[in-house]
Amino acid sequence: MQELSCTSCGNRVLVDKYSPTHTSIQWLTDAEKSCPRFAAQVEAGVRSMWIPTCPALRESIDRAAGNGALRTDALRSEPIPGRLG
Ligand SMILES: [Zn+2]
């Protein structure tokens, strides 16, 4: 996993990105306390376990993956046919 921080709230998380559609995020801190966007939703009555992730954080991850700052492990975990050896 790689460490990344949300460009909006500065919250630090660990990210694993296997493909453009698969991203797993591990919070290093209590999301409800460290992310204003989470806090706002929880305050509005949404349980934090139902909040997929902070939209700003998702954007940060996409940007990092786009500019190469975040490695995607797709090539390692999914061998490409015809490129053996
Ligand atoms: Zn955030």
PDB file of the backbone (N, CA, C, O) and the ligand in Angstrom, with CONECT records:
HET     ZN  A 101       1
ATOM      1  N   MET A   1       0.834  -1.193   0.000  1.00  0.00           N
ATOM      2  CA  MET A   1       0.000   0.000   0.000  1.00  0.00           C
ATOM      3  C   MET A   1       0.875   1.252   0.000  1.00  0.00           C
ATOM      4  O   MET A   1       2.002   1.239   0.496  1.00  0.00           O
ATOM      5  N   GLN A   2       0.352   2.302  -0.548  1.00  0.00           N
ATOM      6  CA  GLN A   2       1.097   3.544  -0.606  1.00  0.00           C
ATOM      7  C   GLN A   2       0.363   4.645   0.150  1.00  0.00           C
ATOM      8  O   GLN A   2      -0.865   4.724   0.163  1.00  0.00           O
ATOM      9  N   GLU A   3       1.163   5.475   0.768  1.00  0.00           N
ATOM     10  CA  GLU A   3       0.540   6.535   1.541  1.00  0.00           C
ATOM     11  C   GLU A   3       0.210   7.722   0.643  1.00  0.00           C
ATOM     12  O   GLU A   3       0.976   8.091  -0.248  1.00  0.00           O
ATOM     13  N   LEU A   4      -0.946   8.303   0.907  1.00  0.00           N
ATOM     14  CA  LEU A   4      -1.409   9.425   0.099  1.00  0.00           C
ATOM     15  C   LEU A   4      -2.215  10.339   1.003  1.00  0.00           C
ATOM     16  O   LEU A   4      -2.884   9.879   1.928  1.00  0.00           O
ATOM     17  N   SER A   5      -2.149  11.621   0.736  1.00  0.00           N
ATOM     18  CA  SER A   5      -3.004  12.485   1.542  1.00  0.00           C
ATOM     19  C   SER A   5      -4.010  13.215   0.669  1.00  0.00           C
ATOM     20  O   SER A   5      -3.737  13.561  -0.480  1.00  0.00           O
ATOM     21  N   CYS A   6      -5.167  13.435   1.243  1.00  0.00           N
ATOM     22  CA  CYS A   6      -6.260  14.118   0.566  1.00  0.00           C
ATOM     23  C   CYS A   6      -5.850  15.571   0.325  1.00  0.00           C
ATOM     24  O   CYS A   6      -5.449  16.266   1.258  1.00  0.00           O
ATOM     25  N   THR A   7      -5.948  16.027  -0.915  1.00  0.00           N
ATOM     26  CA  THR A   7      -5.544  17.399  -1.217  1.00  0.00           C
ATOM     27  C   THR A   7      -6.499  18.405  -0.615  1.00  0.00           C
ATOM     28  O   THR A   7      -6.167  19.583  -0.486  1.00  0.00           O
ATOM     29  N   SER A   8      -7.689  17.947  -0.244  1.00  0.00           N
ATOM     30  CA  SER A   8      -8.673  18.854   0.318  1.00  0.00           C
ATOM     31  C   SER A   8      -8.514  19.007   1.831  1.00  0.00           C
ATOM     32  O   SER A   8      -8.437  20.126   2.338  1.00  0.00           O
ATOM     33  N   CYS A   9      -8.467  17.890   2.546  1.00  0.00           N
ATOM     34  CA  CYS A   9      -8.427  17.989   4.002  1.00  0.00           C
ATOM     35  C   CYS A   9      -7.095  17.560   4.588  1.00  0.00           C
ATOM     36  O   CYS A   9      -6.873  17.710   5.789  1.00  0.00           O
ATOM     37  N   GLY A  10      -6.198  17.023   3.754  1.00  0.00           N
ATOM     38  CA  GLY A  10      -4.877  16.656   4.248  1.00  0.00           C
ATOM     39  C   GLY A  10      -4.844  15.351   5.017  1.00  0.00           C
ATOM     40  O   GLY A  10      -3.808  14.969   5.562  1.00  0.00           O
ATOM     41  N   ASN A  11      -5.978  14.666   5.062  1.00  0.00           N
ATOM     42  CA  ASN A  11      -6.058  13.396   5.763  1.00  0.00           C
ATOM     43  C   ASN A  11      -5.171  12.356   5.075  1.00  0.00           C
ATOM     44  O   ASN A  11      -5.191  12.233   3.850  1.00  0.00           O
ATOM     45  N   ARG A  12      -4.391  11.605   5.867  1.00  0.00           N
ATOM     46  CA  ARG A  12      -3.504  10.617   5.277  1.00  0.00           C
ATOM     47  C   ARG A  12      -4.122   9.227   5.314  1.00  0.00           C
ATOM     48  O   ARG A  12      -4.663   8.791   6.330  1.00  0.00           O
ATOM     49  N   VAL A  13      -4.025   8.539   4.167  1.00  0.00           N
ATOM     50  CA  VAL A  13      -4.567   7.188   4.060  1.00  0.00           C
ATOM     51  C   VAL A  13      -3.566   6.296   3.338  1.00  0.00           C
ATOM     52  O   VAL A  13      -2.615   6.777   2.722  1.00  0.00           O
ATOM     53  N   LEU A  14      -3.797   4.991   3.425  1.00  0.00           N
ATOM     54  CA  LEU A  14      -3.027   4.045   2.634  1.00  0.00           C
ATOM     55  C   LEU A  14      -3.893   3.589   1.474  1.00  0.00           C
ATOM     56  O   LEU A  14      -5.074   3.286   1.648  1.00  0.00           O
ATOM     57  N   VAL A  15      -3.299   3.542   0.290  1.00  0.00           N
ATOM     58  CA  VAL A  15      -4.077   3.219  -0.909  1.00  0.00           C
ATOM     59  C   VAL A  15      -3.468   2.052  -1.664  1.00  0.00           C
ATOM     60  O   VAL A  15      -2.250   1.963  -1.815  1.00  0.00           O
ATOM     61  N   ASP A  16      -4.316   1.171  -2.129  1.00  0.00           N
ATOM     62  CA  ASP A  16      -3.931   0.105  -3.039  1.00  0.00           C
ATOM     63  C   ASP A  16      -4.768   0.285  -4.282  1.00  0.00           C
ATOM     64  O   ASP A  16      -5.997   0.282  -4.210  1.00  0.00           O
ATOM     65  N   LYS A  17      -4.117   0.441  -5.425  1.00  0.00           N
ATOM     66  CA  LYS A  17      -4.881   0.632  -6.645  1.00  0.00           C
ATOM     67  C   LYS A  17      -4.474  -0.425  -7.650  1.00  0.00           C
ATOM     68  O   LYS A  17      -3.333  -0.444  -8.112  1.00  0.00           O
ATOM     69  N   TYR A  18      -5.404  -1.306  -7.991  1.00  0.00           N
ATOM     70  CA  TYR A  18      -5.093  -2.409  -8.896  1.00  0.00           C
ATOM     71  C   TYR A  18      -5.473  -2.083 -10.327  1.00  0.00           C
ATOM     72  O   TYR A  18      -4.861  -2.588 -11.268  1.00  0.00           O
ATOM     73  N   SER A  19      -6.475  -1.245 -10.491  1.00  0.00           N
ATOM     74  CA  SER A  19      -6.967  -0.906 -11.821  1.00  0.00           C
ATOM     75  C   SER A  19      -7.741   0.393 -11.679  1.00  0.00           C
ATOM     76  O   SER A  19      -8.003   0.842 -10.564  1.00  0.00           O
ATOM     77  N   PRO A  20      -8.109   0.999 -12.804  1.00  0.00           N
ATOM     78  CA  PRO A  20      -8.852   2.267 -12.720  1.00  0.00           C
ATOM     79  C   PRO A  20     -10.132   2.143 -11.896  1.00  0.00           C
ATOM     80  O   PRO A  20     -10.595   3.118 -11.304  1.00  0.00           O
ATOM     81  N   THR A  21     -10.706   0.920 -11.863  1.00  0.00           N
ATOM     82  CA  THR A  21     -11.973   0.774 -11.146  1.00  0.00           C
ATOM     83  C   THR A  21     -11.817   0.204  -9.751  1.00  0.00           C
ATOM     84  O   THR A  21     -12.721   0.325  -8.925  1.00  0.00           O
ATOM     85  N   HIS A  22     -10.671  -0.420  -9.480  1.00  0.00           N
ATOM     86  CA  HIS A  22     -10.502  -1.009  -8.157  1.00  0.00           C
ATOM     87  C   HIS A  22      -9.514  -0.225  -7.313  1.00  0.00           C
ATOM     88  O   HIS A  22      -8.330  -0.126  -7.633  1.00  0.00           O
ATOM     89  N   THR A  23     -10.023   0.318  -6.247  1.00  0.00           N
ATOM     90  CA  THR A  23      -9.181   1.063  -5.325  1.00  0.00           C
ATOM     91  C   THR A  23      -9.551   0.650  -3.911  1.00  0.00           C
ATOM     92  O   THR A  23     -10.729   0.651  -3.552  1.00  0.00           O
ATOM     93  N   SER A  24      -8.565   0.300  -3.110  1.00  0.00           N
ATOM     94  CA  SER A  24      -8.898   0.058  -1.721  1.00  0.00           C
ATOM     95  C   SER A  24      -8.155   1.059  -0.851  1.00  0.00           C
ATOM     96  O   SER A  24      -6.976   1.351  -1.049  1.00  0.00           O
ATOM     97  N   ILE A  25      -8.889   1.562   0.104  1.00  0.00           N
ATOM     98  CA  ILE A  25      -8.370   2.631   0.941  1.00  0.00           C
ATOM     99  C   ILE A  25      -8.373   2.196   2.393  1.00  0.00           C
ATOM    100  O   ILE A  25      -9.368   1.677   2.899  1.00  0.00           O
ATOM    101  N   GLN A  26      -7.256   2.411   3.053  1.00  0.00           N
ATOM    102  CA  GLN A  26      -7.208   2.118   4.475  1.00  0.00           C
ATOM    103  C   GLN A  26      -6.944   3.405   5.236  1.00  0.00           C
ATOM    104  O   GLN A  26      -5.912   4.052   5.054  1.00  0.00           O
ATOM    105  N   TRP A  27      -7.891   3.767   6.091  1.00  0.00           N
ATOM    106  CA  TRP A  27      -7.758   5.006   6.838  1.00  0.00           C
ATOM    107  C   TRP A  27      -6.781   4.808   7.980  1.00  0.00           C
ATOM    108  O   TRP A  27      -6.845   3.812   8.700  1.00  0.00           O
ATOM    109  N   LEU A  28      -5.880   5.760   8.141  1.00  0.00           N
ATOM    110  CA  LEU A  28      -4.916   5.688   9.237  1.00  0.00           C
ATOM    111  C   LEU A  28      -5.487   6.333  10.489  1.00  0.00           C
ATOM    112  O   LEU A  28      -5.000   6.115  11.598  1.00  0.00           O
ATOM    113  N   THR A  29      -6.513   7.117  10.292  1.00  0.00           N
ATOM    114  CA  THR A  29      -7.120   7.806  11.417  1.00  0.00           C
ATOM    115  C   THR A  29      -8.627   7.617  11.361  1.00  0.00           C
ATOM    116  O   THR A  29      -9.143   7.010  10.422  1.00  0.00           O
ATOM    117  N   ASP A  30      -9.320   8.121  12.340  1.00  0.00           N
ATOM    118  CA  ASP A  30     -10.763   8.035  12.346  1.00  0.00           C
ATOM    119  C   ASP A  30     -11.324   9.014  11.323  1.00  0.00           C
ATOM    120  O   ASP A  30     -11.246  10.230  11.502  1.00  0.00           O
ATOM    121  N   ALA A  31     -11.893   8.470  10.245  1.00  0.00           N
ATOM    122  CA  ALA A  31     -12.360   9.302   9.135  1.00  0.00           C
ATOM    123  C   ALA A  31     -13.328  10.394   9.586  1.00  0.00           C
ATOM    124  O   ALA A  31     -13.310  11.515   9.077  1.00  0.00           O
ATOM    125  N   GLU A  32     -14.170  10.037  10.555  1.00  0.00           N
ATOM    126  CA  GLU A  32     -15.173  11.004  11.000  1.00  0.00           C
ATOM    127  C   GLU A  32     -14.540  12.220  11.663  1.00  0.00           C
ATOM    128  O   GLU A  32     -15.103  13.315  11.670  1.00  0.00           O
ATOM    129  N   LYS A  33     -13.353  11.996  12.221  1.00  0.00           N
ATOM    130  CA  LYS A  33     -12.706  13.103  12.917  1.00  0.00           C
ATOM    131  C   LYS A  33     -11.736  13.862  12.024  1.00  0.00           C
ATOM    132  O   LYS A  33     -11.571  15.073  12.163  1.00  0.00           O
ATOM    133  N   SER A  34     -11.095  13.143  11.104  1.00  0.00           N
ATOM    134  CA  SER A  34     -10.032  13.782  10.342  1.00  0.00           C
ATOM    135  C   SER A  34     -10.487  14.355   9.012  1.00  0.00           C
ATOM    136  O   SER A  34      -9.788  15.181   8.425  1.00  0.00           O
ATOM    137  N   CYS A  35     -11.647  13.931   8.527  1.00  0.00           N
ATOM    138  CA  CYS A  35     -12.107  14.442   7.242  1.00  0.00           C
ATOM    139  C   CYS A  35     -13.392  15.242   7.415  1.00  0.00           C
ATOM    140  O   CYS A  35     -14.406  14.691   7.843  1.00  0.00           O
ATOM    141  N   PRO A  36     -13.365  16.516   7.092  1.00  0.00           N
ATOM    142  CA  PRO A  36     -14.539  17.379   7.240  1.00  0.00           C
ATOM    143  C   PRO A  36     -15.738  16.866   6.446  1.00  0.00           C
ATOM    144  O   PRO A  36     -16.882  17.010   6.875  1.00  0.00           O
ATOM    145  N   ARG A  37     -15.469  16.270   5.292  1.00  0.00           N
ATOM    146  CA  ARG A  37     -16.567  15.781   4.460  1.00  0.00           C
ATOM    147  C   ARG A  37     -17.270  14.598   5.115  1.00  0.00           C
ATOM    148  O   ARG A  37     -18.495  14.479   5.062  1.00  0.00           O
ATOM    149  N   PHE A  38     -16.485  13.734   5.726  1.00  0.00           N
ATOM    150  CA  PHE A  38     -17.075  12.626   6.472  1.00  0.00           C
ATOM    151  C   PHE A  38     -17.860  13.161   7.655  1.00  0.00           C
ATOM    152  O   PHE A  38     -18.995  12.756   7.904  1.00  0.00           O
ATOM    153  N   ALA A  39     -17.242  14.069   8.370  1.00  0.00           N
ATOM    154  CA  ALA A  39     -17.868  14.618   9.565  1.00  0.00           C
ATOM    155  C   ALA A  39     -19.225  15.226   9.241  1.00  0.00           C
ATOM    156  O   ALA A  39     -20.189  15.053   9.986  1.00  0.00           O
ATOM    157  N   ALA A  40     -19.287  15.943   8.117  1.00  0.00           N
ATOM    158  CA  ALA A  40     -20.528  16.594   7.720  1.00  0.00           C
ATOM    159  C   ALA A  40     -21.617  15.561   7.449  1.00  0.00           C
ATOM    160  O   ALA A  40     -22.772  15.754   7.827  1.00  0.00           O
ATOM    161  N   GLN A  41     -21.245  14.471   6.796  1.00  0.00           N
ATOM    162  CA  GLN A  41     -22.223  13.432   6.474  1.00  0.00           C
ATOM    163  C   GLN A  41     -22.696  12.713   7.728  1.00  0.00           C
ATOM    164  O   GLN A  41     -23.883  12.427   7.882  1.00  0.00           O
ATOM    165  N   VAL A  42     -21.765  12.429   8.614  1.00  0.00           N
ATOM    166  CA  VAL A  42     -22.122  11.747   9.856  1.00  0.00           C
ATOM    167  C   VAL A  42     -23.059  12.627  10.667  1.00  0.00           C
ATOM    168  O   VAL A  42     -24.014  12.148  11.280  1.00  0.00           O
ATOM    169  N   GLU A  43     -22.770  13.918  10.660  1.00  0.00           N
ATOM    170  CA  GLU A  43     -23.608  14.862  11.374  1.00  0.00           C
ATOM    171  C   GLU A  43     -25.024  14.875  10.789  1.00  0.00           C
ATOM    172  O   GLU A  43     -26.008  15.080  11.500  1.00  0.00           O
ATOM    173  N   ALA A  44     -25.097  14.652   9.472  1.00  0.00           N
ATOM    174  CA  ALA A  44     -26.394  14.646   8.795  1.00  0.00           C
ATOM    175  C   ALA A  44     -27.127  13.327   9.002  1.00  0.00           C
ATOM    176  O   ALA A  44     -28.240  13.150   8.509  1.00  0.00           O
ATOM    177  N   GLY A  45     -26.511  12.406   9.726  1.00  0.00           N
ATOM    178  CA  GLY A  45     -27.199  11.172  10.067  1.00  0.00           C
ATOM    179  C   GLY A  45     -26.763   9.961   9.260  1.00  0.00           C
ATOM    180  O   GLY A  45     -27.317   8.875   9.432  1.00  0.00           O
ATOM    181  N   VAL A  46     -25.775  10.127   8.377  1.00  0.00           N
ATOM    182  CA  VAL A  46     -25.273   9.006   7.587  1.00  0.00           C
ATOM    183  C   VAL A  46     -24.231   8.260   8.404  1.00  0.00           C
ATOM    184  O   VAL A  46     -23.337   8.877   8.985  1.00  0.00           O
ATOM    185  N   ARG A  47     -24.340   6.943   8.454  1.00  0.00           N
ATOM    186  CA  ARG A  47     -23.333   6.167   9.166  1.00  0.00           C
ATOM    187  C   ARG A  47     -22.060   6.106   8.334  1.00  0.00           C
ATOM    188  O   ARG A  47     -22.112   5.887   7.124  1.00  0.00           O
ATOM    189  N   SER A  48     -20.927   6.299   8.979  1.00  0.00           N
ATOM    190  CA  SER A  48     -19.667   6.405   8.246  1.00  0.00           C
ATOM    191  C   SER A  48     -19.370   5.140   7.443  1.00  0.00           C
ATOM    192  O   SER A  48     -18.699   5.200   6.413  1.00  0.00           O
ATOM    193  N   MET A  49     -19.877   3.973   7.923  1.00  0.00           N
ATOM    194  CA  MET A  49     -19.611   2.737   7.188  1.00  0.00           C
ATOM    195  C   MET A  49     -20.330   2.722   5.839  1.00  0.00           C
ATOM    196  O   MET A  49     -20.012   1.906   4.974  1.00  0.00           O
ATOM    197  N   TRP A  50     -21.299   3.623   5.660  1.00  0.00           N
ATOM    198  CA  TRP A  50     -22.023   3.666   4.391  1.00  0.00           C
ATOM    199  C   TRP A  50     -21.456   4.723   3.443  1.00  0.00           C
ATOM    200  O   TRP A  50     -21.858   4.812   2.283  1.00  0.00           O
ATOM    201  N   ILE A  51     -20.533   5.508   3.945  1.00  0.00           N
ATOM    202  CA  ILE A  51     -19.938   6.539   3.095  1.00  0.00           C
ATOM    203  C   ILE A  51     -18.754   5.910   2.367  1.00  0.00           C
ATOM    204  O   ILE A  51     -17.792   5.484   3.006  1.00  0.00           O
ATOM    205  N   PRO A  52     -18.813   5.849   1.043  1.00  0.00           N
ATOM    206  CA  PRO A  52     -17.750   5.158   0.304  1.00  0.00           C
ATOM    207  C   PRO A  52     -16.383   5.785   0.548  1.00  0.00           C
ATOM    208  O   PRO A  52     -15.453   5.095   0.966  1.00  0.00           O
ATOM    209  N   THR A  53     -16.254   7.043   0.301  1.00  0.00           N
ATOM    210  CA  THR A  53     -15.028   7.753   0.633  1.00  0.00           C
ATOM    211  C   THR A  53     -15.238   9.235   0.397  1.00  0.00           C
ATOM    212  O   THR A  53     -16.211   9.649  -0.234  1.00  0.00           O
ATOM    213  N   CYS A  54     -14.335  10.009   0.901  1.00  0.00           N
ATOM    214  CA  CYS A  54     -14.371  11.445   0.680  1.00  0.00           C
ATOM    215  C   CYS A  54     -14.154  11.712  -0.809  1.00  0.00           C
ATOM    216  O   CYS A  54     -13.162  11.242  -1.366  1.00  0.00           O
ATOM    217  N   PRO A  55     -15.043  12.448  -1.469  1.00  0.00           N
ATOM    218  CA  PRO A  55     -14.915  12.715  -2.903  1.00  0.00           C
ATOM    219  C   PRO A  55     -13.598  13.401  -3.241  1.00  0.00           C
ATOM    220  O   PRO A  55     -13.003  13.131  -4.285  1.00  0.00           O
ATOM    221  N   ALA A  56     -13.148  14.278  -2.372  1.00  0.00           N
ATOM    222  CA  ALA A  56     -11.885  14.976  -2.612  1.00  0.00           C
ATOM    223  C   ALA A  56     -10.718  14.001  -2.558  1.00  0.00           C
ATOM    224  O   ALA A  56      -9.753  14.126  -3.312  1.00  0.00           O
ATOM    225  N   LEU A  57     -10.818  13.031  -1.660  1.00  0.00           N
ATOM    226  CA  LEU A  57      -9.760  12.028  -1.550  1.00  0.00           C
ATOM    227  C   LEU A  57      -9.730  11.159  -2.799  1.00  0.00           C
ATOM    228  O   LEU A  57      -8.664  10.832  -3.321  1.00  0.00           O
ATOM    229  N   ARG A  58     -10.914  10.793  -3.265  1.00  0.00           N
ATOM    230  CA  ARG A  58     -11.007   9.987  -4.480  1.00  0.00           C
ATOM    231  C   ARG A  58     -10.351  10.715  -5.657  1.00  0.00           C
ATOM    232  O   ARG A  58      -9.642  10.116  -6.465  1.00  0.00           O
ATOM    233  N   GLU A  59     -10.607  12.018  -5.727  1.00  0.00           N
ATOM    234  CA  GLU A  59      -9.999  12.832  -6.776  1.00  0.00           C
ATOM    235  C   GLU A  59      -8.484  12.830  -6.647  1.00  0.00           C
ATOM    236  O   GLU A  59      -7.761  12.718  -7.637  1.00  0.00           O
ATOM    237  N   SER A  60      -8.017  12.957  -5.410  1.00  0.00           N
ATOM    238  CA  SER A  60      -6.582  12.971  -5.161  1.00  0.00           C
ATOM    239  C   SER A  60      -5.943  11.670  -5.630  1.00  0.00           C
ATOM    240  O   SER A  60      -4.860  11.668  -6.215  1.00  0.00           O
ATOM    241  N   ILE A  61      -6.638  10.557  -5.360  1.00  0.00           N
ATOM    242  CA  ILE A  61      -6.134   9.242  -5.755  1.00  0.00           C
ATOM    243  C   ILE A  61      -6.082   9.131  -7.267  1.00  0.00           C
ATOM    244  O   ILE A  61      -5.093   8.665  -7.833  1.00  0.00           O
ATOM    245  N   ASP A  62      -7.167   9.566  -7.925  1.00  0.00           N
ATOM    246  CA  ASP A  62      -7.209   9.498  -9.381  1.00  0.00           C
ATOM    247  C   ASP A  62      -6.091  10.324 -10.004  1.00  0.00           C
ATOM    248  O   ASP A  62      -5.466   9.915 -10.983  1.00  0.00           O
ATOM    249  N   ARG A  63      -5.853  11.497  -9.418  1.00  0.00           N
ATOM    250  CA  ARG A  63      -4.811  12.366  -9.955  1.00  0.00           C
ATOM    251  C   ARG A  63      -3.435  11.725  -9.768  1.00  0.00           C
ATOM    252  O   ARG A  63      -2.601  11.747 -10.673  1.00  0.00           O
ATOM    253  N   ALA A  64      -3.211  11.157  -8.591  1.00  0.00           N
ATOM    254  CA  ALA A  64      -1.926  10.520  -8.306  1.00  0.00           C
ATOM    255  C   ALA A  64      -1.690   9.334  -9.232  1.00  0.00           C
ATOM    256  O   ALA A  64      -0.569   9.104  -9.685  1.00  0.00           O
ATOM    257  N   ALA A  65      -2.754   8.582  -9.511  1.00  0.00           N
ATOM    258  CA  ALA A  65      -2.635   7.445 -10.419  1.00  0.00           C
ATOM    259  C   ALA A  65      -2.362   7.937 -11.834  1.00  0.00           C
ATOM    260  O   ALA A  65      -1.607   7.318 -12.583  1.00  0.00           O
ATOM    261  N   GLY A  66      -2.988   9.061 -12.192  1.00  0.00           N
ATOM    262  CA  GLY A  66      -2.829   9.622 -13.525  1.00  0.00           C
ATOM    263  C   GLY A  66      -1.432  10.138 -13.795  1.00  0.00           C
ATOM    264  O   GLY A  66      -0.916   9.984 -14.902  1.00  0.00           O
ATOM    265  N   ASN A  67      -0.816  10.747 -12.800  1.00  0.00           N
ATOM    266  CA  ASN A  67       0.509  11.313 -13.049  1.00  0.00           C
ATOM    267  C   ASN A  67       1.642  10.385 -12.623  1.00  0.00           C
ATOM    268  O   ASN A  67       2.812  10.767 -12.645  1.00  0.00           O
ATOM    269  N   GLY A  68       1.283   9.162 -12.235  1.00  0.00           N
ATOM    270  CA  GLY A  68       2.306   8.169 -11.939  1.00  0.00           C
ATOM    271  C   GLY A  68       2.800   8.185 -10.508  1.00  0.00           C
ATOM    272  O   GLY A  68       3.652   7.375 -10.142  1.00  0.00           O
ATOM    273  N   ALA A  69       2.285   9.087  -9.693  1.00  0.00           N
ATOM    274  CA  ALA A  69       2.718   9.142  -8.304  1.00  0.00           C
ATOM    275  C   ALA A  69       2.244   7.914  -7.541  1.00  0.00           C
ATOM    276  O   ALA A  69       2.866   7.479  -6.572  1.00  0.00           O
ATOM    277  N   LEU A  70       1.129   7.371  -8.004  1.00  0.00           N
ATOM    278  CA  LEU A  70       0.581   6.168  -7.384  1.00  0.00           C
ATOM    279  C   LEU A  70       0.722   5.017  -8.370  1.00  0.00           C
ATOM    280  O   LEU A  70       0.198   5.063  -9.482  1.00  0.00           O
ATOM    281  N   ARG A  71       1.438   3.987  -7.942  1.00  0.00           N
ATOM    282  CA  ARG A  71       1.610   2.835  -8.829  1.00  0.00           C
ATOM    283  C   ARG A  71       0.330   2.022  -8.886  1.00  0.00           C
ATOM    284  O   ARG A  71      -0.333   1.819  -7.868  1.00  0.00           O
ATOM    285  N   THR A  72      -0.011   1.564 -10.064  1.00  0.00           N
ATOM    286  CA  THR A  72      -1.106   0.614 -10.165  1.00  0.00           C
ATOM    287  C   THR A  72      -0.472  -0.752 -10.374  1.00  0.00           C
ATOM    288  O   THR A  72       0.421  -0.920 -11.204  1.00  0.00           O
ATOM    289  N   ASP A  73      -0.947  -1.718  -9.610  1.00  0.00           N
ATOM    290  CA  ASP A  73      -0.320  -3.032  -9.608  1.00  0.00           C
ATOM    291  C   ASP A  73      -0.973  -4.006 -10.585  1.00  0.00           C
ATOM    292  O   ASP A  73      -0.766  -5.216 -10.501  1.00  0.00           O
ATOM    293  N   ALA A  74      -1.755  -3.470 -11.503  1.00  0.00           N
ATOM    294  CA  ALA A  74      -2.499  -4.324 -12.421  1.00  0.00           C
ATOM    295  C   ALA A  74      -1.581  -5.255 -13.214  1.00  0.00           C
ATOM    296  O   ALA A  74      -1.899  -6.431 -13.396  1.00  0.00           O
ATOM    297  N   LEU A  75      -0.454  -4.740 -13.684  1.00  0.00           N
ATOM    298  CA  LEU A  75       0.422  -5.551 -14.516  1.00  0.00           C
ATOM    299  C   LEU A  75       1.038  -6.696 -13.730  1.00  0.00           C
ATOM    300  O   LEU A  75       1.302  -7.767 -14.277  1.00  0.00           O
ATOM    301  N   ARG A  76       1.266  -6.461 -12.432  1.00  0.00           N
ATOM    302  CA  ARG A  76       1.884  -7.504 -11.624  1.00  0.00           C
ATOM    303  C   ARG A  76       0.885  -8.609 -11.292  1.00  0.00           C
ATOM    304  O   ARG A  76       1.224  -9.793 -11.308  1.00  0.00           O
ATOM    305  N   SER A  77      -0.346  -8.208 -10.991  1.00  0.00           N
ATOM    306  CA  SER A  77      -1.303  -9.211 -10.527  1.00  0.00           C
ATOM    307  C   SER A  77      -2.079  -9.872 -11.672  1.00  0.00           C
ATOM    308  O   SER A  77      -2.671 -10.936 -11.493  1.00  0.00           O
ATOM    309  N   GLU A  78      -2.071  -9.233 -12.848  1.00  0.00           N
ATOM    310  CA  GLU A  78      -2.775  -9.815 -13.975  1.00  0.00           C
ATOM    311  C   GLU A  78      -1.818  -9.944 -15.156  1.00  0.00           C
ATOM    312  O   GLU A  78      -1.609  -8.994 -15.909  1.00  0.00           O
ATOM    313  N   PRO A  79      -1.237 -11.146 -15.304  1.00  0.00           N
ATOM    314  CA  PRO A  79      -0.279 -11.353 -16.401  1.00  0.00           C
ATOM    315  C   PRO A  79      -0.914 -11.086 -17.750  1.00  0.00           C
ATOM    316  O   PRO A  79      -2.081 -11.409 -17.970  1.00  0.00           O
ATOM    317  N   ILE A  80      -0.144 -10.496 -18.655  1.00  0.00           N
ATOM    318  CA  ILE A  80      -0.666 -10.199 -19.976  1.00  0.00           C
ATOM    319  C   ILE A  80      -0.372 -11.376 -20.907  1.00  0.00           C
ATOM    320  O   ILE A  80       0.783 -11.782 -21.043  1.00  0.00           O
ATOM    321  N   PRO A  81      -1.401 -11.925 -21.546  1.00  0.00           N
ATOM    322  CA  PRO A  81      -1.196 -13.066 -22.456  1.00  0.00           C
ATOM    323  C   PRO A  81      -0.238 -12.698 -23.574  1.00  0.00           C
ATOM    324  O   PRO A  81      -0.301 -11.591 -24.110  1.00  0.00           O
ATOM    325  N   GLY A  82       0.644 -13.613 -23.926  1.00  0.00           N
ATOM    326  CA  GLY A  82       1.541 -13.359 -25.045  1.00  0.00           C
ATOM    327  C   GLY A  82       2.813 -12.636 -24.633  1.00  0.00           C
ATOM    328  O   GLY A  82       3.662 -12.362 -25.481  1.00  0.00           O
ATOM    329  N   ARG A  83       2.962 -12.328 -23.379  1.00  0.00           N
ATOM    330  CA  ARG A  83       4.194 -11.658 -22.951  1.00  0.00           C
ATOM    331  C   ARG A  83       4.930 -12.478 -21.907  1.00  0.00           C
ATOM    332  O   ARG A  83       5.590 -11.930 -21.024  1.00  0.00           O
ATOM    333  N   LEU A  84       4.812 -13.793 -22.013  1.00  0.00           N
ATOM    334  CA  LEU A  84       5.491 -14.640 -21.058  1.00  0.00           C
ATOM    335  C   LEU A  84       6.989 -14.619 -21.300  1.00  0.00           C
ATOM    336  O   LEU A  84       7.440 -14.556 -22.443  1.00  0.00           O
ATOM    337  N   GLY A  85       7.745 -14.670 -20.236  1.00  0.00           N
ATOM    338  CA  GLY A  85       9.193 -14.741 -20.341  1.00  0.00           C
ATOM    339  C   GLY A  85       9.770 -13.459 -20.781  1.00  0.00           C
ATOM    340  O   GLY A  85      10.988 -13.346 -20.922  1.00  0.00           O
TER     341      GLY A  85
HETATM  342 ZN    ZN A 101     -11.062  14.516   2.656  1.00  0.00          ZN2+
END
